Amino acid sequence: MRIDKYLKVSRIIKRRTVANEACGSGRVMINDKTAKAGSEVKPGDYITIRFGEHIGRYEVLSVAETVRKEQASEMYRVLQEDKTIQSERNAE
């Protein structure tokens, strides 16, 4: 699955256009390599996202085309995240 779609489906980033912009500006990495929006992500990969001075790091547990909102958090495991990123990710 494309990283921009994965970030949206998993709800790490709320909108695909925002995920696409983050990838385009070099703020998203897969396994410590800069990811483009079309880069493939699979279970076992590590995603790092820079939001200004804040960094979020996640392990991909599963990949699915669609999931219910309640199940989205089961697609990844949070490895590192500060309170600012956590509150943004959990905002409705």
BAMAR-14179 format. One line per 10 residues: number of its first residue (from 1); for each residue y, x, z of N, C-alpha, C. Coordinates in Angstrom, 2 decimals. Example, Ala and Ser with C-alpha at 12.3 -4.5 7.8 and 13.67 -1.06 7.14 Angstrom:
2
1	-5.69,13.19,7.80,-4.50,12.30,7.80,-3.30,13.20,7.80  -2.25,12.85,7.08,-1.06,13.67,7.14,0.03,12.90,7.87
***
This chain:
92
1	-1.17,0.84,0.00,0.00,0.00,0.00,1.24,0.89,0.00  2.27,0.43,-0.68,3.54,1.16,-0.71,4.16,1.20,0.69  4.80,2.31,1.03,5.38,2.46,2.36,6.48,1.44,2.61  7.32,1.13,1.62,8.39,0.16,1.85,7.81,-1.21,2.19  6.74,-1.61,1.51,6.11,-2.89,1.81,5.42,-2.85,3.17  4.76,-1.74,3.48,4.08,-1.62,4.78,5.08,-1.77,5.93  6.23,-1.10,5.82,7.23,-1.18,6.88,7.72,-2.61,7.08  7.82,-3.37,6.00,8.24,-4.76,6.09,7.13,-5.65,6.65  5.91,-5.53,6.11,4.80,-6.37,6.55,4.48,-6.12,8.03  4.52,-4.87,8.45,4.23,-4.53,9.85,5.41,-4.85,10.77
11	6.55,-5.15,10.16,7.78,-5.48,10.87,8.34,-4.31,11.67  8.02,-3.10,11.27,8.69,-1.93,11.84,10.15,-1.97,11.39  10.35,-2.31,10.11,11.68,-2.57,9.55,11.64,-4.00,9.04  12.65,-4.80,9.35,12.62,-6.23,9.10,12.68,-6.62,7.62  13.44,-5.88,6.81,13.60,-6.25,5.40,13.14,-5.13,4.49  12.51,-5.50,3.38,11.99,-4.50,2.45,13.13,-3.71,1.79  14.26,-4.34,1.55,15.37,-3.60,0.94,15.88,-2.52,1.87  15.89,-2.78,3.16,16.30,-1.78,4.14,15.27,-0.65,4.18  13.99,-1.00,4.13,12.93,0.01,4.11,13.04,0.86,2.84  13.34,0.23,1.73,13.49,0.94,0.46,14.67,1.91,0.52
21	15.79,1.47,1.10,16.96,2.33,1.25,16.67,3.52,2.18  15.93,3.26,3.27,15.58,4.33,4.20,14.72,5.38,3.50  13.79,4.93,2.68,12.95,5.87,1.92,13.79,6.64,0.91  14.69,5.94,0.23,15.52,6.57,-0.78,16.47,7.61,-0.24  16.84,7.48,1.02,17.76,8.44,1.62,17.03,9.55,2.39  15.69,9.58,2.28,14.92,10.66,2.90,14.72,10.53,4.39  14.86,9.32,4.94,14.70,9.14,6.39,13.30,8.75,6.81  12.39,8.56,5.84,11.01,8.17,6.15,10.06,9.28,5.72  9.13,9.62,6.61,8.14,10.65,6.31,6.75,10.10,6.58  5.81,10.51,5.73,4.39,10.20,5.94,3.69,11.53,6.14
31	3.04,11.69,7.28,2.34,12.94,7.61,3.25,14.15,7.40  4.47,14.05,7.90,5.48,15.13,7.88,5.94,15.53,6.48  5.76,14.63,5.50,6.28,14.86,4.14,7.20,13.70,3.79  8.34,14.01,3.21,9.29,12.97,2.84,8.64,11.96,1.90  8.83,10.69,2.21,8.19,9.61,1.45,9.20,8.88,0.59  8.80,8.59,-0.64,9.58,7.70,-1.50,9.07,6.29,-1.26  9.83,5.29,-1.70,9.47,3.89,-1.46,8.08,3.56,-2.00  7.66,4.21,-3.08,6.37,3.93,-3.69,5.22,4.77,-3.15  5.48,5.62,-2.18,4.42,6.44,-1.60,3.37,5.56,-0.94  2.11,5.92,-1.13,1.01,5.13,-0.56,0.79,5.48,0.90
41	0.49,4.46,1.70,0.16,4.64,3.11,-1.22,4.05,3.34  -1.99,4.70,4.21,-3.35,4.25,4.51,-3.64,4.45,6.00  -4.67,3.81,6.53,-5.00,3.98,7.94,-5.21,5.47,8.27  -4.67,5.87,9.41,-4.77,7.26,9.83,-3.52,8.07,9.53  -2.64,7.55,8.68,-1.39,8.24,8.38,-0.42,8.12,9.55  0.51,9.07,9.62,1.58,9.05,10.62,2.90,8.87,9.91  3.69,7.90,10.37,4.99,7.61,9.78,6.07,8.00,10.77  7.07,8.73,10.28,8.23,9.08,11.09,9.46,8.51,10.39  10.32,7.83,11.17,11.53,7.23,10.62,12.72,7.70,11.46  13.75,8.19,10.77,15.00,8.59,11.44,16.03,7.49,11.27
51	16.56,7.01,12.39,17.66,6.05,12.40,18.84,6.75,13.07  19.64,7.46,12.28,20.72,8.25,12.86,20.13,9.35,13.72  20.49,9.35,14.99,19.94,10.37,15.90,18.66,9.90,16.59  18.23,8.69,16.28,17.02,8.13,16.88,15.83,8.34,15.95  14.66,8.59,16.56,13.45,8.81,15.77,12.33,7.91,16.28  11.63,7.29,15.33,10.45,6.49,15.65,9.25,7.11,14.95  8.14,7.21,15.67,6.92,7.79,15.10,5.78,6.82,15.36  4.99,6.54,14.29,3.95,5.51,14.35,2.69,6.00,13.67  1.55,5.54,14.18,0.26,5.80,13.54,-0.20,4.52,12.85  -0.58,4.61,11.60,-1.05,3.45,10.84,-2.49,3.15,11.26
61	-2.72,1.95,11.76,-4.07,1.54,12.18,-4.76,0.70,11.12  -3.99,-0.12,10.42,-4.57,-0.95,9.36,-3.51,-1.27,8.32  -3.98,-1.66,7.15,-3.11,-2.03,6.04,-3.56,-3.40,5.55  -2.62,-4.34,5.47,-2.93,-5.68,4.98,-1.74,-6.19,4.19  -2.01,-6.92,3.12,-0.94,-7.44,2.27,-0.05,-8.44,3.00  -0.66,-9.28,3.80,0.10,-10.25,4.59,-0.54,-10.38,5.97  0.30,-10.55,6.97,-0.19,-10.80,8.33,0.77,-11.77,9.01  0.27,-12.47,9.99,1.11,-13.35,10.79,2.01,-12.50,11.67  3.14,-13.04,12.02,4.11,-12.32,12.84,3.49,-11.79,14.13  2.64,-12.59,14.74,2.02,-12.21,16.02,1.05,-11.03,15.86
71	0.51,-10.85,14.66,-0.49,-9.80,14.43,0.12,-8.53,13.84  1.39,-8.55,13.48,2.01,-7.41,12.81,1.95,-6.14,13.67  2.13,-6.26,14.96,2.14,-5.08,15.83,0.76,-4.44,15.96  -0.30,-5.12,15.51,-1.64,-4.56,15.55,-1.90,-3.62,14.37  -0.96,-3.56,13.42,-1.13,-2.71,12.24,-0.78,-1.25,12.52  -0.11,-0.98,13.64,0.32,0.39,13.96,0.32,0.62,15.46  0.39,1.89,15.83,0.49,2.29,17.23,1.76,3.11,17.36  2.59,2.78,18.34,3.83,3.51,18.58,3.49,4.83,19.27  3.91,5.93,18.67,3.70,7.25,19.27,4.97,7.74,19.98  6.12,7.42,19.39,7.40,7.84,19.97,8.46,6.86,19.52
81	9.29,6.44,20.48,10.34,5.48,20.15,11.27,5.39,21.35  12.57,5.42,21.11,13.48,5.24,22.24,13.84,3.76,22.38  14.57,3.42,23.43,14.86,2.02,23.72,15.68,1.35,22.62  16.55,2.09,21.96,17.37,1.52,20.88,16.49,1.05,19.74  15.57,1.89,19.30,14.68,1.52,18.19,13.75,0.39,18.62  13.25,0.47,19.83,12.34,-0.57,20.33,13.02,-1.94,20.36  14.26,-1.98,20.82,14.96,-3.27,20.87,15.25,-3.80,19.46  15.57,-2.91,18.51,15.79,-3.33,17.12,14.50,-3.89,16.52  13.39,-3.21,16.76,12.11,-3.63,16.19,11.66,-4.96,16.78  11.97,-5.19,18.05,11.52,-6.41,18.70,12.51,-7.57,18.58
91	13.68,-7.32,17.97,14.68,-8.38,17.80,14.17,-9.43,16.83  14.51,-10.64,17.08,14.07,-11.74,16.21,14.91,-11.81,15.00
***
